[in-house]
Amino acid sequence: MSVITVRVTREIKEKLEKYGINTSEAVRELLDKYLSELELSTLAERLDLLRERLGSKIDPKTVANLVREDREVR
């Protein structure tokens, strides 16, 4: 595992402590969610490019199934 250092305002730090939030776990979860959304966005952009190139040669249901399978693997 790698180490990342984050600086926040004193106010944010105090609020995190007030609510008993495990900062490391919260940051890990938020980064994981952010990266998942970024990957899906990138995948959607690539899919749009493929649709433009292939036109009506690909069945939308097949594409949806492939995306669903890819999500399940992760």
CHARMM internal coordinates of N, CA and C (Angstrom, degrees):
IC EDIT
DIST 1 N 1 CA 1.4363
DIST 1 CA 1 C 1.5251
ANGL 1 N 1 CA 1 C 108.61
DIST 1 C 2 N 1.3185
ANGL 1 CA 1 C 2 N 116.87
DIHE 1 N 1 CA 1 C 2 N 142.90
DIST 2 N 2 CA 1.4628
ANGL 1 C 2 N 2 CA 122.45
DIHE 1 CA 1 C 2 N 2 CA 178.81
DIST 2 CA 2 C 1.5247
ANGL 2 N 2 CA 2 C 110.29
DIHE 1 C 2 N 2 CA 2 C -97.69
DIST 2 C 3 N 1.3212
ANGL 2 CA 2 C 3 N 114.81
DIHE 2 N 2 CA 2 C 3 N 163.24
DIST 3 N 3 CA 1.4592
ANGL 2 C 3 N 3 CA 120.87
DIHE 2 CA 2 C 3 N 3 CA -179.70
DIST 3 CA 3 C 1.5220
ANGL 3 N 3 CA 3 C 109.17
DIHE 2 C 3 N 3 CA 3 C -110.52
DIST 3 C 4 N 1.3387
ANGL 3 CA 3 C 4 N 115.70
DIHE 3 N 3 CA 3 C 4 N 134.27
DIST 4 N 4 CA 1.4580
ANGL 3 C 4 N 4 CA 122.67
DIHE 3 CA 3 C 4 N 4 CA 175.08
DIST 4 CA 4 C 1.5238
ANGL 4 N 4 CA 4 C 106.72
DIHE 3 C 4 N 4 CA 4 C -125.42
DIST 4 C 5 N 1.3243
ANGL 4 CA 4 C 5 N 116.13
DIHE 4 N 4 CA 4 C 5 N 133.62
DIST 5 N 5 CA 1.4552
ANGL 4 C 5 N 5 CA 120.67
DIHE 4 CA 4 C 5 N 5 CA 178.11
DIST 5 CA 5 C 1.5190
ANGL 5 N 5 CA 5 C 108.93
DIHE 4 C 5 N 5 CA 5 C -104.59
DIST 5 C 6 N 1.3414
ANGL 5 CA 5 C 6 N 115.88
DIHE 5 N 5 CA 5 C 6 N 134.20
DIST 6 N 6 CA 1.4504
ANGL 5 C 6 N 6 CA 121.23
DIHE 5 CA 5 C 6 N 6 CA -178.67
DIST 6 CA 6 C 1.5228
ANGL 6 N 6 CA 6 C 108.71
DIHE 5 C 6 N 6 CA 6 C -126.11
DIST 6 C 7 N 1.3138
ANGL 6 CA 6 C 7 N 115.91
DIHE 6 N 6 CA 6 C 7 N 132.81
DIST 7 N 7 CA 1.4651
ANGL 6 C 7 N 7 CA 120.32
DIHE 6 CA 6 C 7 N 7 CA 176.44
DIST 7 CA 7 C 1.5288
ANGL 7 N 7 CA 7 C 108.23
DIHE 6 C 7 N 7 CA 7 C -102.64
DIST 7 C 8 N 1.3286
ANGL 7 CA 7 C 8 N 115.29
DIHE 7 N 7 CA 7 C 8 N 131.02
DIST 8 N 8 CA 1.4626
ANGL 7 C 8 N 8 CA 121.30
DIHE 7 CA 7 C 8 N 8 CA 177.36
DIST 8 CA 8 C 1.5244
ANGL 8 N 8 CA 8 C 107.90
DIHE 7 C 8 N 8 CA 8 C -129.94
DIST 8 C 9 N 1.3086
ANGL 8 CA 8 C 9 N 115.63
DIHE 8 N 8 CA 8 C 9 N 163.71
DIST 9 N 9 CA 1.4553
ANGL 8 C 9 N 9 CA 119.22
DIHE 8 CA 8 C 9 N 9 CA 178.16
DIST 9 CA 9 C 1.5293
ANGL 9 N 9 CA 9 C 109.63
DIHE 8 C 9 N 9 CA 9 C -67.91
DIST 9 C 10 N 1.2999
ANGL 9 CA 9 C 10 N 115.25
DIHE 9 N 9 CA 9 C 10 N 158.69
DIST 10 N 10 CA 1.4721
ANGL 9 C 10 N 10 CA 120.71
DIHE 9 CA 9 C 10 N 10 CA 178.36
DIST 10 CA 10 C 1.5373
ANGL 10 N 10 CA 10 C 109.57
DIHE 9 C 10 N 10 CA 10 C -59.19
DIST 10 C 11 N 1.3323
ANGL 10 CA 10 C 11 N 116.13
DIHE 10 N 10 CA 10 C 11 N -37.95
DIST 11 N 11 CA 1.4622
ANGL 10 C 11 N 11 CA 120.82
DIHE 10 CA 10 C 11 N 11 CA -179.60
DIST 11 CA 11 C 1.5342
ANGL 11 N 11 CA 11 C 111.02
DIHE 10 C 11 N 11 CA 11 C -59.79
DIST 11 C 12 N 1.3155
ANGL 11 CA 11 C 12 N 116.35
DIHE 11 N 11 CA 11 C 12 N -45.81
DIST 12 N 12 CA 1.4690
ANGL 11 C 12 N 12 CA 119.97
DIHE 11 CA 11 C 12 N 12 CA 179.30
DIST 12 CA 12 C 1.5231
ANGL 12 N 12 CA 12 C 110.01
DIHE 11 C 12 N 12 CA 12 C -63.44
DIST 12 C 13 N 1.3128
ANGL 12 CA 12 C 13 N 117.12
DIHE 12 N 12 CA 12 C 13 N -44.96
DIST 13 N 13 CA 1.4612
ANGL 12 C 13 N 13 CA 121.13
DIHE 12 CA 12 C 13 N 13 CA 179.84
DIST 13 CA 13 C 1.5255
ANGL 13 N 13 CA 13 C 111.07
DIHE 12 C 13 N 13 CA 13 C -59.23
DIST 13 C 14 N 1.3342
ANGL 13 CA 13 C 14 N 117.01
DIHE 13 N 13 CA 13 C 14 N -43.73
DIST 14 N 14 CA 1.4607
ANGL 13 C 14 N 14 CA 120.82
DIHE 13 CA 13 C 14 N 14 CA 179.90
DIST 14 CA 14 C 1.5273
ANGL 14 N 14 CA 14 C 111.49
DIHE 13 C 14 N 14 CA 14 C -64.54
DIST 14 C 15 N 1.3307
ANGL 14 CA 14 C 15 N 116.65
DIHE 14 N 14 CA 14 C 15 N -39.74
DIST 15 N 15 CA 1.4662
ANGL 14 C 15 N 15 CA 119.83
DIHE 14 CA 14 C 15 N 15 CA 178.63
DIST 15 CA 15 C 1.5285
ANGL 15 N 15 CA 15 C 110.99
DIHE 14 C 15 N 15 CA 15 C -66.24
DIST 15 C 16 N 1.3359
ANGL 15 CA 15 C 16 N 116.93
DIHE 15 N 15 CA 15 C 16 N -40.57
DIST 16 N 16 CA 1.4643
ANGL 15 C 16 N 16 CA 120.30
DIHE 15 CA 15 C 16 N 16 CA 177.35
DIST 16 CA 16 C 1.5239
ANGL 16 N 16 CA 16 C 110.07
DIHE 15 C 16 N 16 CA 16 C -60.01
DIST 16 C 17 N 1.3217
ANGL 16 CA 16 C 17 N 116.50
DIHE 16 N 16 CA 16 C 17 N -44.46
DIST 17 N 17 CA 1.4599
ANGL 16 C 17 N 17 CA 120.91
DIHE 16 CA 16 C 17 N 17 CA 178.89
DIST 17 CA 17 C 1.5240
ANGL 17 N 17 CA 17 C 111.24
DIHE 16 C 17 N 17 CA 17 C -65.89
DIST 17 C 18 N 1.3291
ANGL 17 CA 17 C 18 N 116.79
DIHE 17 N 17 CA 17 C 18 N -40.70
DIST 18 N 18 CA 1.4613
ANGL 17 C 18 N 18 CA 122.15
DIHE 17 CA 17 C 18 N 18 CA -179.54
DIST 18 CA 18 C 1.5275
ANGL 18 N 18 CA 18 C 111.19
DIHE 17 C 18 N 18 CA 18 C -57.29
DIST 18 C 19 N 1.3208
ANGL 18 CA 18 C 19 N 116.08
DIHE 18 N 18 CA 18 C 19 N -41.60
DIST 19 N 19 CA 1.4624
ANGL 18 C 19 N 19 CA 120.79
DIHE 18 CA 18 C 19 N 19 CA -177.86
DIST 19 CA 19 C 1.5289
ANGL 19 N 19 CA 19 C 112.92
DIHE 18 C 19 N 19 CA 19 C -92.00
DIST 19 C 20 N 1.3131
ANGL 19 CA 19 C 20 N 116.64
DIHE 19 N 19 CA 19 C 20 N 3.73
DIST 20 N 20 CA 1.4670
ANGL 19 C 20 N 20 CA 120.76
DIHE 19 CA 19 C 20 N 20 CA 177.00
DIST 20 CA 20 C 1.5191
ANGL 20 N 20 CA 20 C 113.84
DIHE 19 C 20 N 20 CA 20 C 64.76
DIST 20 C 21 N 1.3020
ANGL 20 CA 20 C 21 N 115.84
DIHE 20 N 20 CA 20 C 21 N 34.99
DIST 21 N 21 CA 1.4678
ANGL 20 C 21 N 21 CA 120.53
DIHE 20 CA 20 C 21 N 21 CA -177.82
DIST 21 CA 21 C 1.5157
ANGL 21 N 21 CA 21 C 109.87
DIHE 20 C 21 N 21 CA 21 C -81.71
DIST 21 C 22 N 1.3147
ANGL 21 CA 21 C 22 N 115.80
DIHE 21 N 21 CA 21 C 22 N 130.64
DIST 22 N 22 CA 1.4599
ANGL 21 C 22 N 22 CA 122.07
DIHE 21 CA 21 C 22 N 22 CA 173.91
DIST 22 CA 22 C 1.5345
ANGL 22 N 22 CA 22 C 106.05
DIHE 21 C 22 N 22 CA 22 C -77.21
DIST 22 C 23 N 1.3092
ANGL 22 CA 22 C 23 N 116.03
DIHE 22 N 22 CA 22 C 23 N 99.72
DIST 23 N 23 CA 1.4574
ANGL 22 C 23 N 23 CA 121.82
DIHE 22 CA 22 C 23 N 23 CA -173.15
DIST 23 CA 23 C 1.5238
ANGL 23 N 23 CA 23 C 112.28
DIHE 22 C 23 N 23 CA 23 C -58.21
DIST 23 C 24 N 1.3089
ANGL 23 CA 23 C 24 N 116.55
DIHE 23 N 23 CA 23 C 24 N -44.87
DIST 24 N 24 CA 1.4658
ANGL 23 C 24 N 24 CA 119.59
DIHE 23 CA 23 C 24 N 24 CA -178.53
DIST 24 CA 24 C 1.5232
ANGL 24 N 24 CA 24 C 111.21
DIHE 23 C 24 N 24 CA 24 C -60.03
DIST 24 C 25 N 1.3231
ANGL 24 CA 24 C 25 N 116.43
DIHE 24 N 24 CA 24 C 25 N -45.78
DIST 25 N 25 CA 1.4586
ANGL 24 C 25 N 25 CA 120.32
DIHE 24 CA 24 C 25 N 25 CA -179.19
DIST 25 CA 25 C 1.5237
ANGL 25 N 25 CA 25 C 110.98
DIHE 24 C 25 N 25 CA 25 C -66.83
DIST 25 C 26 N 1.3332
ANGL 25 CA 25 C 26 N 117.02
DIHE 25 N 25 CA 25 C 26 N -40.98
DIST 26 N 26 CA 1.4656
ANGL 25 C 26 N 26 CA 120.92
DIHE 25 CA 25 C 26 N 26 CA 179.85
DIST 26 CA 26 C 1.5290
ANGL 26 N 26 CA 26 C 110.73
DIHE 25 C 26 N 26 CA 26 C -62.30
DIST 26 C 27 N 1.3236
ANGL 26 CA 26 C 27 N 116.45
DIHE 26 N 26 CA 26 C 27 N -44.58
DIST 27 N 27 CA 1.4692
ANGL 26 C 27 N 27 CA 120.25
DIHE 26 CA 26 C 27 N 27 CA -180.00
DIST 27 CA 27 C 1.5233
ANGL 27 N 27 CA 27 C 110.31
DIHE 26 C 27 N 27 CA 27 C -65.34
DIST 27 C 28 N 1.3453
ANGL 27 CA 27 C 28 N 117.41
DIHE 27 N 27 CA 27 C 28 N -42.47
DIST 28 N 28 CA 1.4696
ANGL 27 C 28 N 28 CA 120.25
DIHE 27 CA 27 C 28 N 28 CA 177.82
DIST 28 CA 28 C 1.5258
ANGL 28 N 28 CA 28 C 110.92
DIHE 27 C 28 N 28 CA 28 C -58.66
DIST 28 C 29 N 1.3427
ANGL 28 CA 28 C 29 N 116.68
DIHE 28 N 28 CA 28 C 29 N -46.41
DIST 29 N 29 CA 1.4617
ANGL 28 C 29 N 29 CA 120.58
DIHE 28 CA 28 C 29 N 29 CA -178.83
DIST 29 CA 29 C 1.5322
ANGL 29 N 29 CA 29 C 111.41
DIHE 28 C 29 N 29 CA 29 C -64.72
DIST 29 C 30 N 1.3321
ANGL 29 CA 29 C 30 N 116.34
DIHE 29 N 29 CA 29 C 30 N -43.09
DIST 30 N 30 CA 1.4619
ANGL 29 C 30 N 30 CA 119.76
DIHE 29 CA 29 C 30 N 30 CA 179.81
DIST 30 CA 30 C 1.5265
ANGL 30 N 30 CA 30 C 112.01
DIHE 29 C 30 N 30 CA 30 C -65.07
DIST 30 C 31 N 1.3263
ANGL 30 CA 30 C 31 N 116.97
DIHE 30 N 30 CA 30 C 31 N -41.38
DIST 31 N 31 CA 1.4687
ANGL 30 C 31 N 31 CA 120.10
DIHE 30 CA 30 C 31 N 31 CA 178.12
DIST 31 CA 31 C 1.5254
ANGL 31 N 31 CA 31 C 110.72
DIHE 30 C 31 N 31 CA 31 C -65.62
DIST 31 C 32 N 1.3232
ANGL 31 CA 31 C 32 N 116.55
DIHE 31 N 31 CA 31 C 32 N -39.92
DIST 32 N 32 CA 1.4581
ANGL 31 C 32 N 32 CA 120.60
DIHE 31 CA 31 C 32 N 32 CA 178.66
DIST 32 CA 32 C 1.5306
ANGL 32 N 32 CA 32 C 110.48
DIHE 31 C 32 N 32 CA 32 C -62.70
DIST 32 C 33 N 1.3298
ANGL 32 CA 32 C 33 N 116.13
DIHE 32 N 32 CA 32 C 33 N -45.10
DIST 33 N 33 CA 1.4675
ANGL 32 C 33 N 33 CA 120.73
DIHE 32 CA 32 C 33 N 33 CA 178.67
DIST 33 CA 33 C 1.5328
ANGL 33 N 33 CA 33 C 110.33
DIHE 32 C 33 N 33 CA 33 C -63.46
DIST 33 C 34 N 1.3280
ANGL 33 CA 33 C 34 N 116.75
DIHE 33 N 33 CA 33 C 34 N -44.06
DIST 34 N 34 CA 1.4625
ANGL 33 C 34 N 34 CA 121.44
DIHE 33 CA 33 C 34 N 34 CA 179.86
DIST 34 CA 34 C 1.5290
ANGL 34 N 34 CA 34 C 110.94
DIHE 33 C 34 N 34 CA 34 C -59.91
DIST 34 C 35 N 1.3303
ANGL 34 CA 34 C 35 N 115.94
DIHE 34 N 34 CA 34 C 35 N -45.21
DIST 35 N 35 CA 1.4655
ANGL 34 C 35 N 35 CA 119.75
DIHE 34 CA 34 C 35 N 35 CA -179.85
DIST 35 CA 35 C 1.5220
ANGL 35 N 35 CA 35 C 111.74
DIHE 34 C 35 N 35 CA 35 C -66.40
DIST 35 C 36 N 1.3211
ANGL 35 CA 35 C 36 N 117.60
DIHE 35 N 35 CA 35 C 36 N -38.13
DIST 36 N 36 CA 1.4655
ANGL 35 C 36 N 36 CA 120.40
DIHE 35 CA 35 C 36 N 36 CA 177.07
DIST 36 CA 36 C 1.5182
ANGL 36 N 36 CA 36 C 110.91
DIHE 35 C 36 N 36 CA 36 C -61.17
DIST 36 C 37 N 1.3408
ANGL 36 CA 36 C 37 N 115.80
DIHE 36 N 36 CA 36 C 37 N -44.30
DIST 37 N 37 CA 1.4594
ANGL 36 C 37 N 37 CA 119.75
DIHE 36 CA 36 C 37 N 37 CA 178.38
DIST 37 CA 37 C 1.5271
ANGL 37 N 37 CA 37 C 111.40
DIHE 36 C 37 N 37 CA 37 C -64.42
DIST 37 C 38 N 1.3210
ANGL 37 CA 37 C 38 N 116.19
DIHE 37 N 37 CA 37 C 38 N -39.23
DIST 38 N 38 CA 1.4612
ANGL 37 C 38 N 38 CA 120.84
DIHE 37 CA 37 C 38 N 38 CA 178.75
DIST 38 CA 38 C 1.5301
ANGL 38 N 38 CA 38 C 110.62
DIHE 37 C 38 N 38 CA 38 C -64.16
DIST 38 C 39 N 1.3256
ANGL 38 CA 38 C 39 N 116.41
DIHE 38 N 38 CA 38 C 39 N -42.93
DIST 39 N 39 CA 1.4667
ANGL 38 C 39 N 39 CA 120.46
DIHE 38 CA 38 C 39 N 39 CA 178.73
DIST 39 CA 39 C 1.5162
ANGL 39 N 39 CA 39 C 110.97
DIHE 38 C 39 N 39 CA 39 C -63.80
DIST 39 C 40 N 1.3460
ANGL 39 CA 39 C 40 N 117.19
DIHE 39 N 39 CA 39 C 40 N -41.79
DIST 40 N 40 CA 1.4596
ANGL 39 C 40 N 40 CA 120.15
DIHE 39 CA 39 C 40 N 40 CA 178.36
DIST 40 CA 40 C 1.5195
ANGL 40 N 40 CA 40 C 111.15
DIHE 39 C 40 N 40 CA 40 C -64.77
DIST 40 C 41 N 1.3171
ANGL 40 CA 40 C 41 N 116.60
DIHE 40 N 40 CA 40 C 41 N -38.50
DIST 41 N 41 CA 1.4577
ANGL 40 C 41 N 41 CA 120.82
DIHE 40 CA 40 C 41 N 41 CA 177.83
DIST 41 CA 41 C 1.5293
ANGL 41 N 41 CA 41 C 110.32
DIHE 40 C 41 N 41 CA 41 C -63.41
DIST 41 C 42 N 1.3108
ANGL 41 CA 41 C 42 N 116.00
DIHE 41 N 41 CA 41 C 42 N -44.37
DIST 42 N 42 CA 1.4619
ANGL 41 C 42 N 42 CA 120.89
DIHE 41 CA 41 C 42 N 42 CA 178.65
DIST 42 CA 42 C 1.5257
ANGL 42 N 42 CA 42 C 110.39
DIHE 41 C 42 N 42 CA 42 C -63.34
DIST 42 C 43 N 1.3192
ANGL 42 CA 42 C 43 N 115.87
DIHE 42 N 42 CA 42 C 43 N -41.96
DIST 43 N 43 CA 1.4596
ANGL 42 C 43 N 43 CA 120.40
DIHE 42 CA 42 C 43 N 43 CA 178.54
DIST 43 CA 43 C 1.5283
ANGL 43 N 43 CA 43 C 110.53
DIHE 42 C 43 N 43 CA 43 C -63.01
DIST 43 C 44 N 1.3234
ANGL 43 CA 43 C 44 N 116.79
DIHE 43 N 43 CA 43 C 44 N -40.57
DIST 44 N 44 CA 1.4683
ANGL 43 C 44 N 44 CA 120.66
DIHE 43 CA 43 C 44 N 44 CA 179.21
DIST 44 CA 44 C 1.5264
ANGL 44 N 44 CA 44 C 110.45
DIHE 43 C 44 N 44 CA 44 C -64.02
DIST 44 C 45 N 1.3264
ANGL 44 CA 44 C 45 N 116.84
DIHE 44 N 44 CA 44 C 45 N -40.61
DIST 45 N 45 CA 1.4642
ANGL 44 C 45 N 45 CA 120.07
DIHE 44 CA 44 C 45 N 45 CA 178.24
DIST 45 CA 45 C 1.5286
ANGL 45 N 45 CA 45 C 110.63
DIHE 44 C 45 N 45 CA 45 C -63.30
DIST 45 C 46 N 1.3278
ANGL 45 CA 45 C 46 N 115.97
DIHE 45 N 45 CA 45 C 46 N -43.36
DIST 46 N 46 CA 1.4649
ANGL 45 C 46 N 46 CA 119.16
DIHE 45 CA 45 C 46 N 46 CA 179.01
DIST 46 CA 46 C 1.5230
ANGL 46 N 46 CA 46 C 110.86
DIHE 45 C 46 N 46 CA 46 C -64.63
DIST 46 C 47 N 1.3232
ANGL 46 CA 46 C 47 N 116.08
DIHE 46 N 46 CA 46 C 47 N -37.64
DIST 47 N 47 CA 1.4568
ANGL 46 C 47 N 47 CA 120.64
DIHE 46 CA 46 C 47 N 47 CA 178.56
DIST 47 CA 47 C 1.5242
ANGL 47 N 47 CA 47 C 110.50
DIHE 46 C 47 N 47 CA 47 C -64.08
DIST 47 C 48 N 1.3249
ANGL 47 CA 47 C 48 N 116.92
DIHE 47 N 47 CA 47 C 48 N -41.43
DIST 48 N 48 CA 1.4654
ANGL 47 C 48 N 48 CA 120.28
DIHE 47 CA 47 C 48 N 48 CA 177.31
DIST 48 CA 48 C 1.5334
ANGL 48 N 48 CA 48 C 111.01
DIHE 47 C 48 N 48 CA 48 C -61.30
DIST 48 C 49 N 1.3274
ANGL 48 CA 48 C 49 N 116.33
DIHE 48 N 48 CA 48 C 49 N -41.25
DIST 49 N 49 CA 1.4673
ANGL 48 C 49 N 49 CA 119.33
DIHE 48 CA 48 C 49 N 49 CA 177.71
DIST 49 CA 49 C 1.5222
ANGL 49 N 49 CA 49 C 111.05
DIHE 48 C 49 N 49 CA 49 C -62.98
DIST 49 C 50 N 1.3192
ANGL 49 CA 49 C 50 N 116.58
DIHE 49 N 49 CA 49 C 50 N -41.20
DIST 50 N 50 CA 1.4655
ANGL 49 C 50 N 50 CA 119.94
DIHE 49 CA 49 C 50 N 50 CA 178.11
DIST 50 CA 50 C 1.5231
ANGL 50 N 50 CA 50 C 111.16
DIHE 49 C 50 N 50 CA 50 C -64.22
DIST 50 C 51 N 1.3187
ANGL 50 CA 50 C 51 N 116.27
DIHE 50 N 50 CA 50 C 51 N -40.56
DIST 51 N 51 CA 1.4718
ANGL 50 C 51 N 51 CA 119.79
DIHE 50 CA 50 C 51 N 51 CA 178.48
DIST 51 CA 51 C 1.5218
ANGL 51 N 51 CA 51 C 110.29
DIHE 50 C 51 N 51 CA 51 C -60.68
DIST 51 C 52 N 1.3306
ANGL 51 CA 51 C 52 N 116.36
DIHE 51 N 51 CA 51 C 52 N -42.23
DIST 52 N 52 CA 1.4660
ANGL 51 C 52 N 52 CA 120.25
DIHE 51 CA 51 C 52 N 52 CA 179.39
DIST 52 CA 52 C 1.5237
ANGL 52 N 52 CA 52 C 110.74
DIHE 51 C 52 N 52 CA 52 C -62.24
DIST 52 C 53 N 1.3282
ANGL 52 CA 52 C 53 N 115.51
DIHE 52 N 52 CA 52 C 53 N -41.84
DIST 53 N 53 CA 1.4720
ANGL 52 C 53 N 53 CA 119.57
DIHE 52 CA 52 C 53 N 53 CA -177.98
DIST 53 CA 53 C 1.5186
ANGL 53 N 53 CA 53 C 112.18
DIHE 52 C 53 N 53 CA 53 C -71.47
DIST 53 C 54 N 1.3268
ANGL 53 CA 53 C 54 N 116.20
DIHE 53 N 53 CA 53 C 54 N -39.40
DIST 54 N 54 CA 1.4590
ANGL 53 C 54 N 54 CA 119.56
DIHE 53 CA 53 C 54 N 54 CA -173.46
DIST 54 CA 54 C 1.5265
ANGL 54 N 54 CA 54 C 113.37
DIHE 53 C 54 N 54 CA 54 C -93.49
DIST 54 C 55 N 1.3096
ANGL 54 CA 54 C 55 N 116.49
DIHE 54 N 54 CA 54 C 55 N -16.55
DIST 55 N 55 CA 1.4631
ANGL 54 C 55 N 55 CA 119.25
DIHE 54 CA 54 C 55 N 55 CA 179.66
DIST 55 CA 55 C 1.5089
ANGL 55 N 55 CA 55 C 110.82
DIHE 54 C 55 N 55 CA 55 C 61.51
DIST 55 C 56 N 1.3006
ANGL 55 CA 55 C 56 N 116.68
DIHE 55 N 55 CA 55 C 56 N -126.14
DIST 56 N 56 CA 1.4704
ANGL 55 C 56 N 56 CA 121.21
DIHE 55 CA 55 C 56 N 56 CA -176.78
DIST 56 CA 56 C 1.5225
ANGL 56 N 56 CA 56 C 112.45
DIHE 55 C 56 N 56 CA 56 C -93.73
DIST 56 C 57 N 1.3168
ANGL 56 CA 56 C 57 N 117.43
DIHE 56 N 56 CA 56 C 57 N 15.59
DIST 57 N 57 CA 1.4657
ANGL 56 C 57 N 57 CA 120.76
DIHE 56 CA 56 C 57 N 57 CA -178.04
DIST 57 CA 57 C 1.5212
ANGL 57 N 57 CA 57 C 113.45
DIHE 56 C 57 N 57 CA 57 C -75.93
DIST 57 C 58 N 1.3321
ANGL 57 CA 57 C 58 N 116.80
DIHE 57 N 57 CA 57 C 58 N -13.50
DIST 58 N 58 CA 1.4582
ANGL 57 C 58 N 58 CA 120.44
DIHE 57 CA 57 C 58 N 58 CA -177.45
DIST 58 CA 58 C 1.5183
ANGL 58 N 58 CA 58 C 109.55
DIHE 57 C 58 N 58 CA 58 C -117.54
DIST 58 C 59 N 1.3197
ANGL 58 CA 58 C 59 N 115.88
DIHE 58 N 58 CA 58 C 59 N 137.57
DIST 59 N 59 CA 1.4568
ANGL 58 C 59 N 59 CA 122.46
DIHE 58 CA 58 C 59 N 59 CA 179.54
DIST 59 CA 59 C 1.5325
ANGL 59 N 59 CA 59 C 109.50
DIHE 58 C 59 N 59 CA 59 C -80.99
DIST 59 C 60 N 1.3320
ANGL 59 CA 59 C 60 N 118.86
DIHE 59 N 59 CA 59 C 60 N 125.51
DIST 60 N 60 CA 1.4704
ANGL 59 C 60 N 60 CA 121.21
DIHE 59 CA 59 C 60 N 60 CA -178.86
DIST 60 CA 60 C 1.5327
ANGL 60 N 60 CA 60 C 113.14
DIHE 59 C 60 N 60 CA 60 C -57.73
DIST 60 C 61 N 1.3273
ANGL 60 CA 60 C 61 N 117.19
DIHE 60 N 60 CA 60 C 61 N -32.12
DIST 61 N 61 CA 1.4732
ANGL 60 C 61 N 61 CA 120.09
DIHE 60 CA 60 C 61 N 61 CA 178.50
DIST 61 CA 61 C 1.5267
ANGL 61 N 61 CA 61 C 110.73
DIHE 60 C 61 N 61 CA 61 C -66.05
DIST 61 C 62 N 1.3175
ANGL 61 CA 61 C 62 N 116.61
DIHE 61 N 61 CA 61 C 62 N -37.63
DIST 62 N 62 CA 1.4587
ANGL 61 C 62 N 62 CA 120.83
DIHE 61 CA 61 C 62 N 62 CA 177.52
DIST 62 CA 62 C 1.5182
ANGL 62 N 62 CA 62 C 110.17
DIHE 61 C 62 N 62 CA 62 C -64.23
DIST 62 C 63 N 1.3024
ANGL 62 CA 62 C 63 N 117.13
DIHE 62 N 62 CA 62 C 63 N -42.81
DIST 63 N 63 CA 1.4647
ANGL 62 C 63 N 63 CA 121.88
DIHE 62 CA 62 C 63 N 63 CA 178.85
DIST 63 CA 63 C 1.5267
ANGL 63 N 63 CA 63 C 109.70
DIHE 62 C 63 N 63 CA 63 C -62.42
DIST 63 C 64 N 1.3180
ANGL 63 CA 63 C 64 N 116.93
DIHE 63 N 63 CA 63 C 64 N -45.43
DIST 64 N 64 CA 1.4676
ANGL 63 C 64 N 64 CA 120.93
DIHE 63 CA 63 C 64 N 64 CA 179.74
DIST 64 CA 64 C 1.5236
ANGL 64 N 64 CA 64 C 110.28
DIHE 63 C 64 N 64 CA 64 C -60.45
DIST 64 C 65 N 1.3219
ANGL 64 CA 64 C 65 N 117.03
DIHE 64 N 64 CA 64 C 65 N -41.84
DIST 65 N 65 CA 1.4673
ANGL 64 C 65 N 65 CA 120.78
DIHE 64 CA 64 C 65 N 65 CA 178.87
DIST 65 CA 65 C 1.5234
ANGL 65 N 65 CA 65 C 111.31
DIHE 64 C 65 N 65 CA 65 C -64.34
DIST 65 C 66 N 1.3208
ANGL 65 CA 65 C 66 N 117.27
DIHE 65 N 65 CA 65 C 66 N -40.83
DIST 66 N 66 CA 1.4613
ANGL 65 C 66 N 66 CA 120.62
DIHE 65 CA 65 C 66 N 66 CA 179.33
DIST 66 CA 66 C 1.5311
ANGL 66 N 66 CA 66 C 111.14
DIHE 65 C 66 N 66 CA 66 C -65.11
DIST 66 C 67 N 1.3207
ANGL 66 CA 66 C 67 N 116.74
DIHE 66 N 66 CA 66 C 67 N -41.85
DIST 67 N 67 CA 1.4686
ANGL 66 C 67 N 67 CA 120.61
DIHE 66 CA 66 C 67 N 67 CA 178.32
DIST 67 CA 67 C 1.5246
ANGL 67 N 67 CA 67 C 109.43
DIHE 66 C 67 N 67 CA 67 C -64.36
DIST 67 C 68 N 1.3253
ANGL 67 CA 67 C 68 N 116.95
DIHE 67 N 67 CA 67 C 68 N -43.55
DIST 68 N 68 CA 1.4641
ANGL 67 C 68 N 68 CA 121.14
DIHE 67 CA 67 C 68 N 68 CA 179.58
DIST 68 CA 68 C 1.5348
ANGL 68 N 68 CA 68 C 110.52
DIHE 67 C 68 N 68 CA 68 C -61.03
DIST 68 C 69 N 1.3241
ANGL 68 CA 68 C 69 N 116.97
DIHE 68 N 68 CA 68 C 69 N -43.88
DIST 69 N 69 CA 1.4614
ANGL 68 C 69 N 69 CA 120.65
DIHE 68 CA 68 C 69 N 69 CA 178.43
DIST 69 CA 69 C 1.5239
ANGL 69 N 69 CA 69 C 111.18
DIHE 68 C 69 N 69 CA 69 C -61.93
DIST 69 C 70 N 1.3385
ANGL 69 CA 69 C 70 N 116.10
DIHE 69 N 69 CA 69 C 70 N -41.22
DIST 70 N 70 CA 1.4529
ANGL 69 C 70 N 70 CA 120.03
DIHE 69 CA 69 C 70 N 70 CA 179.56
DIST 70 CA 70 C 1.5257
ANGL 70 N 70 CA 70 C 110.90
DIHE 69 C 70 N 70 CA 70 C -63.34
DIST 70 C 71 N 1.3188
ANGL 70 CA 70 C 71 N 117.17
DIHE 70 N 70 CA 70 C 71 N -40.65
DIST 71 N 71 CA 1.4774
ANGL 70 C 71 N 71 CA 120.93
DIHE 70 CA 70 C 71 N 71 CA 178.98
DIST 71 CA 71 C 1.5313
ANGL 71 N 71 CA 71 C 110.80
DIHE 70 C 71 N 71 CA 71 C -64.46
DIST 71 C 72 N 1.3281
ANGL 71 CA 71 C 72 N 115.93
DIHE 71 N 71 CA 71 C 72 N -39.84
DIST 72 N 72 CA 1.4643
ANGL 71 C 72 N 72 CA 119.40
DIHE 71 CA 71 C 72 N 72 CA -178.51
DIST 72 CA 72 C 1.5152
ANGL 72 N 72 CA 72 C 112.38
DIHE 71 C 72 N 72 CA 72 C -66.85
DIST 72 C 73 N 1.3185
ANGL 72 CA 72 C 73 N 116.57
DIHE 72 N 72 CA 72 C 73 N -31.80
DIST 73 N 73 CA 1.4605
ANGL 72 C 73 N 73 CA 121.09
DIHE 72 CA 72 C 73 N 73 CA 179.33
DIST 73 CA 73 C 1.5204
ANGL 73 N 73 CA 73 C 110.76
DIHE 72 C 73 N 73 CA 73 C -65.83
DIST 73 C 74 N 1.3456
ANGL 73 CA 73 C 74 N 116.52
DIHE 73 N 73 CA 73 C 74 N -34.36
DIST 74 N 74 CA 1.4676
ANGL 73 C 74 N 74 CA 121.19
DIHE 73 CA 73 C 74 N 74 CA -179.05
DIST 74 CA 74 C 1.4730
ANGL 74 N 74 CA 74 C 108.05
DIHE 73 C 74 N 74 CA 74 C -77.63
END
COOR INIT
IC SEED 1 N 1 CA 1 C
IC BUILD
